[in-house]
Amino acid sequence: AFQCGYCTAGQIMSLKALLDANGGPTDADIERAVSGNLCRCGAYPNIARAGRIAADARSGGTVVAGGGA
């Protein structure tokens, strides 16, 4: 999901805080949680997708190899 690594720490911390507070976030919740972090590569769609995969995995959902959930 990340390309250059500039935003990795902030994105991970934002997603972790979201998942700790909300076990079943919507896509809008995920996008809002990472919106305050600057991504120089513009990889926001991939970061949001990674957040969705993490949320699904954490809630016991099925995560398919290749990024699908």
PyMOL Python script that loads the backbone (N, CA, C, O; Angstrom):
from pymol import cmd

cmd.read_pdbstr("""\
ATOM      1  N   ALA A   1       0.820  -1.189   0.000  1.00  0.00           N
ATOM      2  CA  ALA A   1       0.000   0.000   0.000  1.00  0.00           C
ATOM      3  C   ALA A   1       0.867   1.258   0.000  1.00  0.00           C
ATOM      4  O   ALA A   1       0.478   2.281  -0.562  1.00  0.00           O
ATOM      5  N   PHE A   2       2.022   1.185   0.619  1.00  0.00           N
ATOM      6  CA  PHE A   2       2.883   2.355   0.706  1.00  0.00           C
ATOM      7  C   PHE A   2       3.949   2.289  -0.373  1.00  0.00           C
ATOM      8  O   PHE A   2       4.381   1.206  -0.767  1.00  0.00           O
ATOM      9  N   GLN A   3       4.372   3.454  -0.850  1.00  0.00           N
ATOM     10  CA  GLN A   3       5.373   3.478  -1.913  1.00  0.00           C
ATOM     11  C   GLN A   3       6.719   3.965  -1.400  1.00  0.00           C
ATOM     12  O   GLN A   3       7.677   3.192  -1.372  1.00  0.00           O
ATOM     13  N   CYS A   4       6.817   5.218  -0.996  1.00  0.00           N
ATOM     14  CA  CYS A   4       8.125   5.747  -0.610  1.00  0.00           C
ATOM     15  C   CYS A   4       8.415   5.590   0.884  1.00  0.00           C
ATOM     16  O   CYS A   4       9.576   5.643   1.290  1.00  0.00           O
ATOM     17  N   GLY A   5       7.397   5.402   1.694  1.00  0.00           N
ATOM     18  CA  GLY A   5       7.593   5.232   3.127  1.00  0.00           C
ATOM     19  C   GLY A   5       7.477   6.511   3.942  1.00  0.00           C
ATOM     20  O   GLY A   5       7.510   6.461   5.171  1.00  0.00           O
ATOM     21  N   TYR A   6       7.342   7.654   3.283  1.00  0.00           N
ATOM     22  CA  TYR A   6       7.277   8.937   3.978  1.00  0.00           C
ATOM     23  C   TYR A   6       6.148   8.971   5.008  1.00  0.00           C
ATOM     24  O   TYR A   6       6.329   9.490   6.110  1.00  0.00           O
ATOM     25  N   CYS A   7       4.999   8.427   4.659  1.00  0.00           N
ATOM     26  CA  CYS A   7       3.819   8.544   5.515  1.00  0.00           C
ATOM     27  C   CYS A   7       3.517   7.288   6.324  1.00  0.00           C
ATOM     28  O   CYS A   7       2.552   7.267   7.088  1.00  0.00           O
ATOM     29  N   THR A   8       4.321   6.247   6.169  1.00  0.00           N
ATOM     30  CA  THR A   8       3.988   4.939   6.731  1.00  0.00           C
ATOM     31  C   THR A   8       3.679   4.986   8.223  1.00  0.00           C
ATOM     32  O   THR A   8       2.638   4.485   8.649  1.00  0.00           O
ATOM     33  N   ALA A   9       4.550   5.570   9.013  1.00  0.00           N
ATOM     34  CA  ALA A   9       4.345   5.573  10.466  1.00  0.00           C
ATOM     35  C   ALA A   9       3.036   6.259  10.850  1.00  0.00           C
ATOM     36  O   ALA A   9       2.281   5.738  11.672  1.00  0.00           O
ATOM     37  N   GLY A  10       2.769   7.404  10.271  1.00  0.00           N
ATOM     38  CA  GLY A  10       1.541   8.129  10.590  1.00  0.00           C
ATOM     39  C   GLY A  10       0.293   7.392  10.151  1.00  0.00           C
ATOM     40  O   GLY A  10      -0.710   7.377  10.865  1.00  0.00           O
ATOM     41  N   GLN A  11       0.351   6.777   8.975  1.00  0.00           N
ATOM     42  CA  GLN A  11      -0.814   6.032   8.483  1.00  0.00           C
ATOM     43  C   GLN A  11      -1.095   4.830   9.379  1.00  0.00           C
ATOM     44  O   GLN A  11      -2.246   4.569   9.728  1.00  0.00           O
ATOM     45  N   ILE A  12      -0.051   4.100   9.749  1.00  0.00           N
ATOM     46  CA  ILE A  12      -0.233   2.925  10.606  1.00  0.00           C
ATOM     47  C   ILE A  12      -0.801   3.331  11.957  1.00  0.00           C
ATOM     48  O   ILE A  12      -1.721   2.687  12.463  1.00  0.00           O
ATOM     49  N   MET A  13      -0.267   4.384  12.540  1.00  0.00           N
ATOM     50  CA  MET A  13      -0.761   4.822  13.855  1.00  0.00           C
ATOM     51  C   MET A  13      -2.209   5.291  13.766  1.00  0.00           C
ATOM     52  O   MET A  13      -3.002   5.018  14.667  1.00  0.00           O
ATOM     53  N   SER A  14      -2.565   5.992  12.692  1.00  0.00           N
ATOM     54  CA  SER A  14      -3.945   6.452  12.521  1.00  0.00           C
ATOM     55  C   SER A  14      -4.901   5.278  12.357  1.00  0.00           C
ATOM     56  O   SER A  14      -5.981   5.266  12.949  1.00  0.00           O
ATOM     57  N   LEU A  15      -4.507   4.291  11.555  1.00  0.00           N
ATOM     58  CA  LEU A  15      -5.364   3.122  11.359  1.00  0.00           C
ATOM     59  C   LEU A  15      -5.472   2.293  12.634  1.00  0.00           C
ATOM     60  O   LEU A  15      -6.546   1.776  12.943  1.00  0.00           O
ATOM     61  N   LYS A  16      -4.382   2.158  13.376  1.00  0.00           N
ATOM     62  CA  LYS A  16      -4.419   1.412  14.643  1.00  0.00           C
ATOM     63  C   LYS A  16      -5.359   2.088  15.626  1.00  0.00           C
ATOM     64  O   LYS A  16      -6.160   1.419  16.278  1.00  0.00           O
ATOM     65  N   ALA A  17      -5.272   3.401  15.740  1.00  0.00           N
ATOM     66  CA  ALA A  17      -6.163   4.133  16.647  1.00  0.00           C
ATOM     67  C   ALA A  17      -7.618   3.949  16.235  1.00  0.00           C
ATOM     68  O   ALA A  17      -8.489   3.767  17.086  1.00  0.00           O
ATOM     69  N   LEU A  18      -7.883   3.996  14.938  1.00  0.00           N
ATOM     70  CA  LEU A  18      -9.249   3.794  14.457  1.00  0.00           C
ATOM     71  C   LEU A  18      -9.745   2.400  14.813  1.00  0.00           C
ATOM     72  O   LEU A  18     -10.847   2.252  15.341  1.00  0.00           O
ATOM     73  N   LEU A  19      -8.948   1.383  14.532  1.00  0.00           N
ATOM     74  CA  LEU A  19      -9.376   0.010  14.796  1.00  0.00           C
ATOM     75  C   LEU A  19      -9.519  -0.273  16.288  1.00  0.00           C
ATOM     76  O   LEU A  19     -10.356  -1.086  16.680  1.00  0.00           O
ATOM     77  N   ASP A  20      -8.718   0.380  17.121  1.00  0.00           N
ATOM     78  CA  ASP A  20      -8.870   0.227  18.572  1.00  0.00           C
ATOM     79  C   ASP A  20     -10.180   0.841  19.050  1.00  0.00           C
ATOM     80  O   ASP A  20     -10.819   0.317  19.962  1.00  0.00           O
ATOM     81  N   ALA A  21     -10.575   1.943  18.440  1.00  0.00           N
ATOM     82  CA  ALA A  21     -11.785   2.655  18.857  1.00  0.00           C
ATOM     83  C   ALA A  21     -13.047   2.110  18.198  1.00  0.00           C
ATOM     84  O   ALA A  21     -14.140   2.214  18.755  1.00  0.00           O
ATOM     85  N   ASN A  22     -12.893   1.531  17.012  1.00  0.00           N
ATOM     86  CA  ASN A  22     -14.055   1.115  16.229  1.00  0.00           C
ATOM     87  C   ASN A  22     -13.711  -0.195  15.530  1.00  0.00           C
ATOM     88  O   ASN A  22     -12.987  -0.200  14.535  1.00  0.00           O
ATOM     89  N   GLY A  23     -14.224  -1.294  16.044  1.00  0.00           N
ATOM     90  CA  GLY A  23     -13.908  -2.604  15.497  1.00  0.00           C
ATOM     91  C   GLY A  23     -14.488  -2.870  14.124  1.00  0.00           C
ATOM     92  O   GLY A  23     -14.049  -3.793  13.437  1.00  0.00           O
ATOM     93  N   GLY A  24     -15.466  -2.079  13.710  1.00  0.00           N
ATOM     94  CA  GLY A  24     -16.098  -2.294  12.406  1.00  0.00           C
ATOM     95  C   GLY A  24     -16.238  -1.007  11.631  1.00  0.00           C
ATOM     96  O   GLY A  24     -17.357  -0.587  11.337  1.00  0.00           O
ATOM     97  N   PRO A  25     -15.122  -0.364  11.287  1.00  0.00           N
ATOM     98  CA  PRO A  25     -15.207   0.929  10.610  1.00  0.00           C
ATOM     99  C   PRO A  25     -15.749   0.812   9.189  1.00  0.00           C
ATOM    100  O   PRO A  25     -15.533  -0.190   8.507  1.00  0.00           O
ATOM    101  N   THR A  26     -16.445   1.840   8.762  1.00  0.00           N
ATOM    102  CA  THR A  26     -16.890   1.925   7.367  1.00  0.00           C
ATOM    103  C   THR A  26     -15.722   2.420   6.519  1.00  0.00           C
ATOM    104  O   THR A  26     -14.700   2.855   7.051  1.00  0.00           O
ATOM    105  N   ASP A  27     -15.878   2.353   5.212  1.00  0.00           N
ATOM    106  CA  ASP A  27     -14.845   2.890   4.330  1.00  0.00           C
ATOM    107  C   ASP A  27     -14.662   4.385   4.571  1.00  0.00           C
ATOM    108  O   ASP A  27     -13.542   4.894   4.513  1.00  0.00           O
ATOM    109  N   ALA A  28     -15.758   5.086   4.842  1.00  0.00           N
ATOM    110  CA  ALA A  28     -15.673   6.527   5.130  1.00  0.00           C
ATOM    111  C   ALA A  28     -14.889   6.775   6.416  1.00  0.00           C
ATOM    112  O   ALA A  28     -14.116   7.729   6.493  1.00  0.00           O
ATOM    113  N   ASP A  29     -15.080   5.924   7.430  1.00  0.00           N
ATOM    114  CA  ASP A  29     -14.316   6.051   8.675  1.00  0.00           C
ATOM    115  C   ASP A  29     -12.822   5.892   8.407  1.00  0.00           C
ATOM    116  O   ASP A  29     -12.003   6.648   8.931  1.00  0.00           O
ATOM    117  N   ILE A  30     -12.481   4.911   7.594  1.00  0.00           N
ATOM    118  CA  ILE A  30     -11.076   4.653   7.272  1.00  0.00           C
ATOM    119  C   ILE A  30     -10.483   5.837   6.521  1.00  0.00           C
ATOM    120  O   ILE A  30      -9.389   6.298   6.849  1.00  0.00           O
ATOM    121  N   GLU A  31     -11.190   6.326   5.526  1.00  0.00           N
ATOM    122  CA  GLU A  31     -10.694   7.471   4.755  1.00  0.00           C
ATOM    123  C   GLU A  31     -10.526   8.700   5.636  1.00  0.00           C
ATOM    124  O   GLU A  31      -9.553   9.441   5.494  1.00  0.00           O
ATOM    125  N   ARG A  32     -11.469   8.919   6.543  1.00  0.00           N
ATOM    126  CA  ARG A  32     -11.383  10.058   7.456  1.00  0.00           C
ATOM    127  C   ARG A  32     -10.186   9.900   8.402  1.00  0.00           C
ATOM    128  O   ARG A  32      -9.504  10.878   8.707  1.00  0.00           O
ATOM    129  N   ALA A  33      -9.934   8.680   8.861  1.00  0.00           N
ATOM    130  CA  ALA A  33      -8.842   8.438   9.809  1.00  0.00           C
ATOM    131  C   ALA A  33      -7.473   8.744   9.204  1.00  0.00           C
ATOM    132  O   ALA A  33      -6.587   9.234   9.904  1.00  0.00           O
ATOM    133  N   VAL A  34      -7.294   8.466   7.931  1.00  0.00           N
ATOM    134  CA  VAL A  34      -5.984   8.692   7.311  1.00  0.00           C
ATOM    135  C   VAL A  34      -5.886  10.033   6.590  1.00  0.00           C
ATOM    136  O   VAL A  34      -4.823  10.376   6.072  1.00  0.00           O
ATOM    137  N   SER A  35      -6.963  10.785   6.550  1.00  0.00           N
ATOM    138  CA  SER A  35      -6.984  12.028   5.773  1.00  0.00           C
ATOM    139  C   SER A  35      -6.039  13.099   6.305  1.00  0.00           C
ATOM    140  O   SER A  35      -5.657  13.998   5.557  1.00  0.00           O
ATOM    141  N   GLY A  36      -5.657  13.028   7.559  1.00  0.00           N
ATOM    142  CA  GLY A  36      -4.773  14.034   8.125  1.00  0.00           C
ATOM    143  C   GLY A  36      -3.300  13.770   7.890  1.00  0.00           C
ATOM    144  O   GLY A  36      -2.456  14.569   8.297  1.00  0.00           O
ATOM    145  N   ASN A  37      -2.977  12.664   7.239  1.00  0.00           N
ATOM    146  CA  ASN A  37      -1.584  12.309   6.978  1.00  0.00           C
ATOM    147  C   ASN A  37      -1.220  12.642   5.537  1.00  0.00           C
ATOM    148  O   ASN A  37      -1.941  12.286   4.606  1.00  0.00           O
ATOM    149  N   LEU A  38      -0.110  13.318   5.367  1.00  0.00           N
ATOM    150  CA  LEU A  38       0.353  13.682   4.036  1.00  0.00           C
ATOM    151  C   LEU A  38       1.058  12.499   3.390  1.00  0.00           C
ATOM    152  O   LEU A  38       2.027  11.969   3.934  1.00  0.00           O
ATOM    153  N   CYS A  39       0.567  12.089   2.229  1.00  0.00           N
ATOM    154  CA  CYS A  39       1.201  11.027   1.441  1.00  0.00           C
ATOM    155  C   CYS A  39       1.762  11.677   0.188  1.00  0.00           C
ATOM    156  O   CYS A  39       1.004  12.125  -0.673  1.00  0.00           O
ATOM    157  N   ARG A  40       3.072  11.731   0.080  1.00  0.00           N
ATOM    158  CA  ARG A  40       3.708  12.387  -1.065  1.00  0.00           C
ATOM    159  C   ARG A  40       3.498  11.628  -2.363  1.00  0.00           C
ATOM    160  O   ARG A  40       3.584  12.220  -3.439  1.00  0.00           O
ATOM    161  N   CYS A  41       3.226  10.332  -2.288  1.00  0.00           N
ATOM    162  CA  CYS A  41       3.056   9.505  -3.500  1.00  0.00           C
ATOM    163  C   CYS A  41       1.621   9.508  -4.010  1.00  0.00           C
ATOM    164  O   CYS A  41       1.362   9.077  -5.134  1.00  0.00           O
ATOM    165  N   GLY A  42       0.695   9.985  -3.204  1.00  0.00           N
ATOM    166  CA  GLY A  42      -0.707   9.953  -3.607  1.00  0.00           C
ATOM    167  C   GLY A  42      -1.297   8.555  -3.574  1.00  0.00           C
ATOM    168  O   GLY A  42      -2.174   8.231  -4.374  1.00  0.00           O
ATOM    169  N   ALA A  43      -0.824   7.730  -2.660  1.00  0.00           N
ATOM    170  CA  ALA A  43      -1.269   6.332  -2.577  1.00  0.00           C
ATOM    171  C   ALA A  43      -2.492   6.166  -1.678  1.00  0.00           C
ATOM    172  O   ALA A  43      -2.720   5.083  -1.140  1.00  0.00           O
ATOM    173  N   TYR A  44      -3.274   7.221  -1.511  1.00  0.00           N
ATOM    174  CA  TYR A  44      -4.422   7.160  -0.600  1.00  0.00           C
ATOM    175  C   TYR A  44      -5.384   6.009  -0.887  1.00  0.00           C
ATOM    176  O   TYR A  44      -5.832   5.364   0.061  1.00  0.00           O
ATOM    177  N   PRO A  45      -5.728   5.714  -2.150  1.00  0.00           N
ATOM    178  CA  PRO A  45      -6.638   4.581  -2.390  1.00  0.00           C
ATOM    179  C   PRO A  45      -6.059   3.249  -1.900  1.00  0.00           C
ATOM    180  O   PRO A  45      -6.781   2.413  -1.357  1.00  0.00           O
ATOM    181  N   ASN A  46      -4.751   3.060  -2.098  1.00  0.00           N
ATOM    182  CA  ASN A  46      -4.113   1.830  -1.633  1.00  0.00           C
ATOM    183  C   ASN A  46      -4.056   1.772  -0.113  1.00  0.00           C
ATOM    184  O   ASN A  46      -4.215   0.702   0.476  1.00  0.00           O
ATOM    185  N   ILE A  47      -3.832   2.903   0.518  1.00  0.00           N
ATOM    186  CA  ILE A  47      -3.783   2.954   1.975  1.00  0.00           C
ATOM    187  C   ILE A  47      -5.161   2.656   2.549  1.00  0.00           C
ATOM    188  O   ILE A  47      -5.283   1.907   3.518  1.00  0.00           O
ATOM    189  N   ALA A  48      -6.196   3.237   1.958  1.00  0.00           N
ATOM    190  CA  ALA A  48      -7.563   2.963   2.412  1.00  0.00           C
ATOM    191  C   ALA A  48      -7.906   1.489   2.218  1.00  0.00           C
ATOM    192  O   ALA A  48      -8.557   0.883   3.069  1.00  0.00           O
ATOM    193  N   ARG A  49      -7.471   0.913   1.103  1.00  0.00           N
ATOM    194  CA  ARG A  49      -7.720  -0.511   0.854  1.00  0.00           C
ATOM    195  C   ARG A  49      -7.004  -1.366   1.907  1.00  0.00           C
ATOM    196  O   ARG A  49      -7.568  -2.347   2.393  1.00  0.00           O
ATOM    197  N   ALA A  50      -5.781  -1.004   2.258  1.00  0.00           N
ATOM    198  CA  ALA A  50      -5.049  -1.729   3.294  1.00  0.00           C
ATOM    199  C   ALA A  50      -5.757  -1.607   4.638  1.00  0.00           C
ATOM    200  O   ALA A  50      -5.793  -2.564   5.412  1.00  0.00           O
ATOM    201  N   GLY A  51      -6.320  -0.437   4.916  1.00  0.00           N
ATOM    202  CA  GLY A  51      -7.096  -0.258   6.145  1.00  0.00           C
ATOM    203  C   GLY A  51      -8.315  -1.151   6.172  1.00  0.00           C
ATOM    204  O   GLY A  51      -8.645  -1.716   7.215  1.00  0.00           O
ATOM    205  N   ARG A  52      -8.994  -1.288   5.041  1.00  0.00           N
ATOM    206  CA  ARG A  52     -10.165  -2.170   4.942  1.00  0.00           C
ATOM    207  C   ARG A  52      -9.754  -3.623   5.174  1.00  0.00           C
ATOM    208  O   ARG A  52     -10.438  -4.352   5.894  1.00  0.00           O
ATOM    209  N   ILE A  53      -8.646  -4.049   4.571  1.00  0.00           N
ATOM    210  CA  ILE A  53      -8.161  -5.420   4.745  1.00  0.00           C
ATOM    211  C   ILE A  53      -7.814  -5.675   6.209  1.00  0.00           C
ATOM    212  O   ILE A  53      -8.145  -6.728   6.752  1.00  0.00           O
ATOM    213  N   ALA A  54      -7.144  -4.707   6.851  1.00  0.00           N
ATOM    214  CA  ALA A  54      -6.793  -4.858   8.264  1.00  0.00           C
ATOM    215  C   ALA A  54      -8.036  -4.942   9.134  1.00  0.00           C
ATOM    216  O   ALA A  54      -8.095  -5.757  10.054  1.00  0.00           O
ATOM    217  N   ALA A  55      -9.028  -4.108   8.853  1.00  0.00           N
ATOM    218  CA  ALA A  55     -10.270  -4.132   9.637  1.00  0.00           C
ATOM    219  C   ALA A  55     -10.984  -5.463   9.468  1.00  0.00           C
ATOM    220  O   ALA A  55     -11.477  -6.031  10.442  1.00  0.00           O
ATOM    221  N   ASP A  56     -11.042  -5.967   8.236  1.00  0.00           N
ATOM    222  CA  ASP A  56     -11.700  -7.245   7.986  1.00  0.00           C
ATOM    223  C   ASP A  56     -10.961  -8.390   8.669  1.00  0.00           C
ATOM    224  O   ASP A  56     -11.584  -9.276   9.254  1.00  0.00           O
ATOM    225  N   ALA A  57      -9.636  -8.369   8.593  1.00  0.00           N
ATOM    226  CA  ALA A  57      -8.841  -9.425   9.219  1.00  0.00           C
ATOM    227  C   ALA A  57      -9.001  -9.399  10.731  1.00  0.00           C
ATOM    228  O   ALA A  57      -9.091 -10.445  11.372  1.00  0.00           O
ATOM    229  N   ARG A  58      -9.035  -8.215  11.288  1.00  0.00           N
ATOM    230  CA  ARG A  58      -9.148  -8.081  12.737  1.00  0.00           C
ATOM    231  C   ARG A  58     -10.509  -8.533  13.244  1.00  0.00           C
ATOM    232  O   ARG A  58     -10.629  -9.010  14.373  1.00  0.00           O
ATOM    233  N   SER A  59     -11.531  -8.385  12.415  1.00  0.00           N
ATOM    234  CA  SER A  59     -12.876  -8.784  12.839  1.00  0.00           C
ATOM    235  C   SER A  59     -13.177 -10.238  12.494  1.00  0.00           C
ATOM    236  O   SER A  59     -14.300 -10.707  12.676  1.00  0.00           O
ATOM    237  N   GLY A  60     -12.172 -10.945  11.997  1.00  0.00           N
ATOM    238  CA  GLY A  60     -12.367 -12.352  11.688  1.00  0.00           C
ATOM    239  C   GLY A  60     -12.853 -12.613  10.286  1.00  0.00           C
ATOM    240  O   GLY A  60     -13.212 -13.741   9.949  1.00  0.00           O
ATOM    241  N   GLY A  61     -12.869 -11.572   9.457  1.00  0.00           N
ATOM    242  CA  GLY A  61     -13.301 -11.735   8.072  1.00  0.00           C
ATOM    243  C   GLY A  61     -12.256 -12.470   7.257  1.00  0.00           C
ATOM    244  O   GLY A  61     -11.131 -12.677   7.712  1.00  0.00           O
ATOM    245  N   THR A  62     -12.625 -12.855   6.077  1.00  0.00           N
ATOM    246  CA  THR A  62     -11.718 -13.569   5.189  1.00  0.00           C
ATOM    247  C   THR A  62     -10.914 -12.572   4.370  1.00  0.00           C
ATOM    248  O   THR A  62     -11.473 -11.674   3.739  1.00  0.00           O
ATOM    249  N   VAL A  63      -9.610 -12.738   4.386  1.00  0.00           N
ATOM    250  CA  VAL A  63      -8.730 -11.905   3.585  1.00  0.00           C
ATOM    251  C   VAL A  63      -8.133 -12.795   2.512  1.00  0.00           C
ATOM    252  O   VAL A  63      -7.515 -13.817   2.811  1.00  0.00           O
ATOM    253  N   VAL A  64      -8.320 -12.403   1.264  1.00  0.00           N
ATOM    254  CA  VAL A  64      -7.869 -13.195   0.128  1.00  0.00           C
ATOM    255  C   VAL A  64      -6.510 -12.688  -0.330  1.00  0.00           C
ATOM    256  O   VAL A  64      -6.294 -11.478  -0.413  1.00  0.00           O
ATOM    257  N   ALA A  65      -5.588 -13.605  -0.628  1.00  0.00           N
ATOM    258  CA  ALA A  65      -4.277 -13.219  -1.140  1.00  0.00           C
ATOM    259  C   ALA A  65      -4.456 -12.338  -2.368  1.00  0.00           C
ATOM    260  O   ALA A  65      -5.322 -12.596  -3.204  1.00  0.00           O
ATOM    261  N   GLY A  66      -3.646 -11.314  -2.472  1.00  0.00           N
ATOM    262  CA  GLY A  66      -3.746 -10.395  -3.597  1.00  0.00           C
ATOM    263  C   GLY A  66      -4.498  -9.132  -3.241  1.00  0.00           C
ATOM    264  O   GLY A  66      -4.694  -8.273  -4.101  1.00  0.00           O
ATOM    265  N   GLY A  67      -4.927  -8.994  -1.991  1.00  0.00           N
ATOM    266  CA  GLY A  67      -5.522  -7.753  -1.536  1.00  0.00           C
ATOM    267  C   GLY A  67      -7.020  -7.714  -1.496  1.00  0.00           C
ATOM    268  O   GLY A  67      -7.579  -6.728  -1.014  1.00  0.00           O
ATOM    269  N   GLY A  68      -7.701  -8.719  -1.969  1.00  0.00           N
ATOM    270  CA  GLY A  68      -9.161  -8.712  -1.896  1.00  0.00           C
ATOM    271  C   GLY A  68      -9.641  -9.122  -0.527  1.00  0.00           C
ATOM    272  O   GLY A  68      -8.936  -9.819   0.204  1.00  0.00           O
ATOM    273  N   ALA A  69     -10.814  -8.701  -0.182  1.00  0.00           N
ATOM    274  CA  ALA A  69     -11.372  -9.101   1.115  1.00  0.00           C
ATOM    275  C   ALA A  69     -12.722  -9.734   0.898  1.00  0.00           C
ATOM    276  O   ALA A  69     -13.372 -10.146   1.859  1.00  0.00           O
TER     277      ALA A  69
END
""", "prot")
cmd.dss("prot")
cmd.show_as("cartoon", "prot")
cmd.util.cbc("prot")
cmd.orient("prot")
